[in-house]
Amino acid sequence: MADQEWTFEEIDKHVQAADLSAFGAGGKHHFEAAAVATTPGDVLKKICAIYKVVRPILVGVTKIPFIPKKWKDAISTFIGLMDKLCP
């Protein structure tokens, strides 16, 4: 995912447009813990789907001045890992 400077309004619009019900029970991106062992590729696709919804929020948090640097570093490390898993 490309890094871009997201405004609050752009992040909100992005999240508002997401069908979060798809991640709940019965939704197309929902999975049970047992699926991790039986269909890990399918589970990863579902995890990537929700990551793509929340990624702009995570990036936004790293831009907040009063968030401690170590927290920002942890979030940035997580974003980097997920970006590799979820291109």
DORO-911896 format. One record per residue: residue in three letters; x, y, z of N, C-alpha, C in turn. Coordinates in steps of 0.05 Angstrom, whole numbers, padded with zeros to 5 digits, always signed. Atoms other than C-alpha are relative to their C-alpha. Last residue first. Layout:
ALAXYZXYZXYZ ...
END
This chain:
PRO-00007-00021+00020+00014-00122-00014-00024+00011-00015 CYS+00025-00008+00014-00012-00157+00048+00006+00022-00021 LEU+00019+00023+00001+00044-00196+00081-00024+00006-00017 LYS-00014+00022+00014+00098-00144+00065-00019-00024-00003 ASP-00003-00008+00028+00052-00086+00083+00014-00022-00016 MET+00026+00006+00014+00034-00124+00147+00001+00008-00029 LEU+00004+00029+00002+00107-00126+00169-00026-00006-00015 GLY-00019+00010+00018+00118-00052+00154-00003-00030-00005 ILE+00009-00008+00026+00054-00032+00189+00019-00011-00022 PHE+00023+00017+00007+00074-00072+00250-00010+00007-00028 THR-00011+00027+00005+00143-00038+00251-00023-00019-00008 SER-00013-00001+00026+00109+00030+00244+00012-00027-00007 ILE+00021-00001+00020+00063+00014+00302+00012+00000-00028 ALA+00013+00026+00000+00121-00006+00346-00022-00002-00021 ASP-00019+00019+00012+00162+00055+00326-00013-00028-00002 LYS+00001-00004+00029+00102+00100+00340+00018-00020-00014 TRP+00026+00010+00010+00095+00069+00409-00001+00003-00030 LYS-00001+00029-00001+00170+00079+00422-00026-00013-00010 LYS-00016+00010+00023+00165+00151+00398+00000-00030+00000 PRO-00029+00005-00005+00111+00167+00450+00013-00013-00024 ILE-00004+00029-00002+00045+00193+00421+00030-00005+00003 PHE-00003+00008-00028+00041+00268+00436+00002-00031+00004 PRO-00024-00009-00013+00055+00290+00364+00004-00011+00028 ILE+00009-00016-00023+00002+00248+00329+00024+00007+00017 LYS-00005-00028+00006+00032+00225+00262-00008+00018+00024 THR-00028-00005-00001+00040+00152+00282+00007+00030-00005 VAL-00009+00000-00028-00034+00150+00299+00030+00006+00002 GLY+00008-00025-00013-00050+00170+00228+00009+00002+00028 VAL-00019-00021+00010-00010+00112+00199-00007+00027+00014 LEU-00026+00005-00012-00050+00065+00244+00021+00020-00009 ILE+00003-00008-00028-00116+00096+00222+00027-00004+00014 PRO-00002-00029-00002-00095+00091+00149-00003+00011+00029 ARG-00027-00011+00005-00079+00017+00159+00001+00030+00001 VAL-00011-00014-00023-00147+00000+00190+00027+00013-00004 VAL+00019-00019-00011-00186-00018+00127+00013+00017+00022 LYS+00002-00021+00020-00127-00051+00091-00021+00021+00009 TYR-00024-00017-00002-00114-00091+00154-00002+00024-00019 ILE+00005-00019-00022-00186-00116+00152+00024+00018+00004 ALA+00023-00017+00007-00176-00146+00083-00005+00020+00022 CYS-00009-00022+00017-00106-00170+00100-00023+00018-00007 ILE-00015-00019-00017-00133-00212+00157+00009+00024-00016 LYS+00021-00014-00017-00184-00243+00110+00013+00020+00019 LYS+00015-00019+00018-00130-00259+00058-00021+00015+00016 LEU-00017-00022+00006-00087-00289+00114-00014+00021-00018 VAL+00000-00017-00024-00144-00333+00137+00017+00025-00005 ASP+00026-00013+00000-00153-00361+00066-00001+00020+00024 GLY+00000-00019+00022-00079-00377+00062-00025+00017-00001 PRO-00015-00024-00007-00080-00409+00131+00000+00021-00022 THR-00001-00016+00024-00136-00458+00113+00015+00026+00005 THR+00010+00015+00023-00135-00516+00163+00002+00016-00026 ALA-00015+00025+00005-00090-00490+00218-00009-00013-00026 VAL-00028-00007+00002-00115-00418+00219+00017-00024-00007 ALA-00007-00003+00028-00185-00443+00205+00029+00008-00005 ALA-00008+00025+00011-00189-00469+00276+00008+00002-00030 ALA-00028+00006-00006-00189-00398+00302+00009-00026-00013 GLU-00003+00011-00027-00256-00383+00268+00030-00008+00004 PHE-00012+00027-00003-00261-00339+00208+00002-00008+00029 HIS-00001+00011-00027-00300-00277+00186+00013-00028-00002 HIS-00027+00000-00010-00283-00244+00120+00003-00011+00028 LYS-00018+00014+00019-00347-00262+00083+00029+00000+00009 GLY-00010-00017+00022-00390-00244+00143+00020-00014-00017 GLY+00016+00003+00024-00427-00297+00184+00009+00017-00024 ALA+00011+00027+00004-00397-00274+00249-00019-00001-00024 GLY+00014+00012-00023-00365-00206+00240-00010-00028-00007 PHE-00020+00012-00017-00313-00185+00188-00012-00013+00025 ALA-00013+00023+00015-00362-00172+00131+00020-00014+00018 SER+00016+00023-00006-00402-00128+00180+00012-00025-00014 LEU-00012+00014-00024-00345-00078+00175-00016-00025+00008 ASP+00022+00017-00010-00367-00059+00104+00011-00016+00024 ALA-00006+00029-00004-00316-00004+00093-00025-00014+00011 ALA+00007+00015+00024-00340+00063+00066+00004-00030+00003 GLN+00030+00000+00003-00341+00095+00135-00008-00016-00024 VAL+00011+00018-00020-00268+00074+00145-00031-00002-00003 HIS-00010+00027+00006-00244+00107+00081-00013-00021+00018 LYS+00015+00009+00025-00287+00169+00092+00007-00028-00007 ASP+00028+00005-00008-00259+00175+00163-00016-00010-00024 ILE+00000+00024-00015-00187+00168+00138-00029-00007+00008 GLU-00005+00022+00019-00199+00220+00084+00000-00027+00015 GLU+00024+00004+00017-00231+00268+00134+00003-00023-00019 PHE+00020+00013-00017-00174+00260+00184-00025-00007-00017 THR+00013-00019-00018-00126+00276+00128-00019-00016+00017 TRP+00029+00002-00003-00082+00221+00099-00010+00023+00018 GLU+00008-00017-00023-00011+00236+00076-00031+00000+00000 GLN+00010-00026+00008+00005+00178+00030-00007+00016+00026 ASP+00002-00019-00022+00044+00115+00038-00009+00026-00012 ALA-00016-00025+00002+00027+00068-00018-00004+00017+00025 MET+00017-00024+00000+00000+00000+00000+00018+00025+00000 
END
